[in-house]
Amino acid sequence: MGESMTWVQAIILGIVQGLTEFLPISSSGHLRIVSEVFFGDDAGASFTAVTQLGTELAVLVYFAKDIGRIVMAWFRGLRSEEHRDLDYRMGWYVIIATIPIGVLGFLFKDQIRTGARNLWLIATMLIVFALVIAAAEHFGKKERPIEKLTTRDGLAMGFAQCLALVPGVSRSGATSSAGLFLGLSREAAVRFSFLLAIPAVTASGLFSLPDAFEPAGEGLNASGAQLFVATVVAFVLGYASIAWLLKFVVNHSLYWFVGYRIILGVGVLALLATGVVSAT
């Protein structure tokens, strides 16, 4: 078993979770890198999943109006065909798109918590997936608004979300890239990417709650109070980063994140190659 987490570690990791969850730079990768480089240990998959509930709450609060509208429209549309508008369809797209990650996440939960947290893998995926995001930004036509979303878009982005099970990929990076490849505008791709994250991340956090207090695998062990504070910190910063990213993508490309991912990935590979940090 790992050693106990300190308050400083809990707060720093909560900050990292809040700032990175919604940017296409991989929050699980960042938590793993920060905890290894600065604390010489792994924050643990359970800590990661529970603090995600803080960032998840940020999405629920930020998109509360949209979510309420979509849920109401979905139930109305089930009852009568004339109410089957964009919000009704959006409800179905989120449901359909969540199935792939639900199935894979459940089947591979043990591998995700252990082997997939290797720093060689995380650093490599930061770089490899940066190139995928760059390709999506370069080749995507970025023409279609969110009103033009189709079932095919939902399914493709749902399968892309499964890539986020590999630390270092980034959930929002995978789903937004898929949206861009499909010709969605940057804003539409990012917005649907947020809505799509809601069921998967909520399920992942709730599913890991029991483990957080009885951690499975190695890593730092956080107390209930530390988990709570880290989750609150993640909520506040997560809310701010959603608001910032949605404004940012209107006038800026995702190339900014591509550059950052490559620099970070190369930096971590260099630390691993020189033996400064250990991979596991």
Helices and strands as residue ranges (DSSP letters): H 7-20, H 27-39, H 45-62, H 64-79, G 81-83, H 86-107, H 109-113, G 115-117, H 119-139, G 146-148, H 151-161, G 162-165, H 171-181, H 186-213, H 224-251, H 255-273
